Amino acid sequence: MLQEIATESVIYMSLIFARLGTAFSQLPGLGSSYIFVRGRLIIAITTWVVLYPVLYQEFPKYPFSASTYLGMLLCEICIGLV
């Protein structure tokens, strides 16, 4: 049971971070070379930690296939690019 909860949390965290990381890399102020990569990473992780408890209930239940996860991950990356 604990392994299932941990797997579910890691999958949801990766989906949130995929959208945030992609969006933050495209922002004019954060995407420039003036801000170092670790700084952008710290900002993205901080935002991710704040948003995870809020968005946790919005995701579908865990037992879904790997192809569904990859589809959701690609959708999050595409949304982050827009």
Backbone as CSV, one residue per row, in Angstrom:
resi,resn,N_x,N_y,N_z,CA_x,CA_y,CA_z,C_x,C_y,C_z
1,MET,0.816,-1.187,0.000,0.000,0.000,0.000,0.867,1.261,0.000
2,LEU,1.924,1.264,0.807,2.800,2.425,0.873,3.520,2.652,-0.457
3,GLN,3.905,1.543,-1.100,4.575,1.656,-2.398,3.627,2.243,-3.445
4,GLU,2.369,1.875,-3.404,1.387,2.407,-4.348,1.164,3.906,-4.134
5,ILE,1.113,4.328,-2.887,0.940,5.756,-2.586,2.162,6.546,-3.040
6,ALA,3.351,5.998,-2.808,4.574,6.682,-3.226,4.655,6.777,-4.749
7,THR,4.299,5.717,-5.440,4.314,5.728,-6.901,3.317,6.743,-7.438
8,GLU,2.148,6.767,-6.864,1.116,7.726,-7.274,1.595,9.162,-7.065
9,SER,2.222,9.428,-5.938,2.709,10.779,-5.660,3.804,11.197,-6.628
10,VAL,4.716,10.295,-6.943,5.803,10.617,-7.871,5.255,10.889,-9.270
11,ILE,4.273,10.132,-9.691,3.674,10.344,-11.006,2.980,11.703,-11.061
12,TYR,2.213,12.039,-10.058,1.527,13.325,-10.038,2.508,14.484,-9.941
13,MET,3.556,14.316,-9.147,4.571,15.364,-9.031,5.276,15.597,-10.358
14,SER,5.544,14.519,-11.084,6.219,14.681,-12.380,5.325,15.387,-13.389
15,LEU,4.027,15.149,-13.328,3.112,15.836,-14.243,3.062,17.335,-13.953
16,ILE,2.998,17.691,-12.684,2.979,19.109,-12.322,4.300,19.771,-12.691
17,PHE,5.412,19.095,-12.393,6.716,19.678,-12.667,6.991,19.788,-14.166
18,ALA,6.433,18.876,-14.967,6.622,18.965,-16.419,6.003,20.247,-16.960
19,ARG,4.812,20.581,-16.500,4.170,21.809,-16.965,4.893,23.051,-16.439
20,LEU,5.237,23.037,-15.153,5.906,24.199,-14.569,7.295,24.423,-15.159
21,GLY,8.058,23.355,-15.290,9.406,23.492,-15.828,9.412,23.999,-17.252
22,THR,8.484,23.506,-18.058,8.391,23.968,-19.436,7.939,25.416,-19.499
23,ALA,6.962,25.765,-18.680,6.461,27.144,-18.691,7.521,28.120,-18.186
24,PHE,8.227,27.756,-17.129,9.244,28.651,-16.589,10.423,28.811,-17.529
25,SER,10.711,27.806,-18.335,11.822,27.953,-19.277,11.461,28.886,-20.425
26,GLN,10.171,29.125,-20.647,9.723,29.988,-21.732,9.432,31.418,-21.293
27,LEU,9.399,31.672,-19.995,9.120,33.021,-19.508,10.252,33.968,-19.889
28,PRO,9.943,35.178,-20.290,10.990,36.112,-20.719,12.030,36.408,-19.639
29,GLY,11.611,36.588,-18.420,12.562,36.914,-17.369,13.331,35.710,-16.864
30,LEU,12.654,34.572,-16.749,13.300,33.380,-16.208,14.019,32.557,-17.261
31,GLY,13.630,32.690,-18.503,14.224,31.886,-19.557,15.521,32.450,-20.103
32,SER,15.886,33.654,-19.692,17.100,34.282,-20.227,18.342,33.715,-19.552
33,SER,19.478,34.037,-20.109,20.730,33.518,-19.568,21.202,34.311,-18.354
34,TYR,20.520,35.386,-17.996,20.903,36.176,-16.831,20.614,35.438,-15.525
35,ILE,19.612,34.602,-15.528,19.270,33.819,-14.344,19.850,32.419,-14.526
36,PHE,20.650,31.993,-13.579,21.313,30.705,-13.698,20.311,29.552,-13.571
37,VAL,20.717,28.395,-14.036,19.818,27.246,-14.122,19.346,26.806,-12.739
38,ARG,20.208,26.822,-11.769,19.790,26.417,-10.418,18.742,27.362,-9.849
39,GLY,18.832,28.627,-10.177,17.825,29.581,-9.721,16.461,29.286,-10.310
40,ARG,16.434,28.981,-11.613,15.167,28.610,-12.258,14.615,27.326,-11.662
41,LEU,15.512,26.392,-11.382,15.089,25.125,-10.788,14.511,25.333,-9.400
42,ILE,15.123,26.191,-8.605,14.624,26.477,-7.260,13.243,27.132,-7.323
43,ILE,13.056,28.051,-8.255,11.746,28.705,-8.404,10.687,27.689,-8.827
44,ALA,11.031,26.814,-9.761,10.069,25.807,-10.226,9.730,24.811,-9.121
45,ILE,10.715,24.367,-8.366,10.458,23.408,-7.289,9.638,24.046,-6.175
46,THR,9.920,25.291,-5.848,9.141,25.980,-4.821,7.675,26.121,-5.230
47,THR,7.447,26.501,-6.466,6.078,26.615,-6.960,5.396,25.256,-6.995
48,TRP,6.149,24.236,-7.353,5.608,22.884,-7.419,5.197,22.399,-6.032
49,VAL,6.004,22.684,-5.015,5.678,22.266,-3.653,4.414,22.969,-3.159
50,VAL,4.228,24.209,-3.560,3.030,24.952,-3.151,1.789,24.420,-3.865
51,LEU,1.915,24.093,-5.144,0.753,23.676,-5.929,0.365,22.208,-5.774
52,TYR,1.274,21.359,-5.357,0.978,19.921,-5.287,-0.212,19.582,-4.390
53,PRO,-0.291,20.104,-3.156,-1.462,19.750,-2.334,-2.783,20.252,-2.908
54,VAL,-2.739,21.350,-3.629,-3.969,21.908,-4.198,-4.443,21.072,-5.389
55,LEU,-3.516,20.644,-6.229,-3.868,19.940,-7.463,-3.976,18.430,-7.307
56,TYR,-3.655,17.900,-6.154,-3.642,16.453,-5.948,-5.003,15.816,-6.226
57,GLN,-6.078,16.471,-5.838,-7.415,15.897,-6.014,-7.900,15.966,-7.457
58,GLU,-7.275,16.777,-8.292,-7.740,16.970,-9.664,-7.266,15.886,-10.627
59,PHE,-6.297,15.083,-10.229,-5.768,14.051,-11.114,-6.638,12.813,-11.080
60,PRO,-6.613,12.006,-12.158,-7.363,10.750,-12.144,-6.727,9.755,-11.182
61,LYS,-7.474,8.761,-10.796,-6.955,7.747,-9.880,-5.794,7.002,-10.520
62,TYR,-4.896,6.481,-9.682,-3.615,5.980,-10.142,-3.639,4.803,-11.093
63,PRO,-4.347,3.739,-10.890,-4.106,2.582,-11.767,-4.440,2.874,-13.233
64,PHE,-3.535,3.535,-13.934,-3.690,3.714,-15.371,-2.426,3.211,-16.060
65,SER,-2.510,2.992,-17.358,-1.412,2.362,-18.082,-0.266,3.346,-18.328
66,ALA,0.846,2.798,-18.747,2.025,3.617,-19.037,1.777,4.523,-20.234
67,SER,1.024,4.040,-21.211,0.734,4.880,-22.372,-0.157,6.060,-21.993
68,THR,-1.064,5.858,-21.059,-1.889,6.961,-20.570,-1.029,7.994,-19.850
69,TYR,-0.077,7.510,-19.043,0.830,8.423,-18.339,1.674,9.216,-19.330
70,LEU,2.221,8.568,-20.338,3.031,9.279,-21.328,2.201,10.295,-22.103
71,GLY,0.958,9.950,-22.391,0.059,10.897,-23.059,-0.214,12.111,-22.185
72,MET,-0.467,11.864,-20.899,-0.701,12.982,-19.978,0.553,13.833,-19.824
73,LEU,1.737,13.197,-19.809,2.985,13.934,-19.686,3.236,14.804,-20.909
74,LEU,2.973,14.278,-22.092,3.131,15.071,-23.309,2.130,16.218,-23.362
75,CYS,0.921,15.992,-22.892,-0.069,17.080,-22.837,0.385,18.186,-21.892
76,GLU,0.937,17.815,-20.738,1.403,18.823,-19.788,2.573,19.624,-20.372
77,ILE,3.458,18.970,-21.072,4.591,19.675,-21.688,4.084,20.616,-22.770
78,CYS,3.138,20.165,-23.592,2.586,21.031,-24.634,1.848,22.221,-24.048
79,ILE,1.114,22.016,-22.975,0.421,23.123,-22.324,1.436,24.105,-21.741
80,GLY,2.523,23.603,-21.199,3.561,24.476,-20.673,4.230,25.298,-21.751
81,LEU,4.312,24.775,-22.963,4.918,25.515,-24.067,4.035,26.638,-24.560
82,VAL,2.724,26.491,-24.403,1.782,27.518,-24.878,1.661,28.559,-23.858
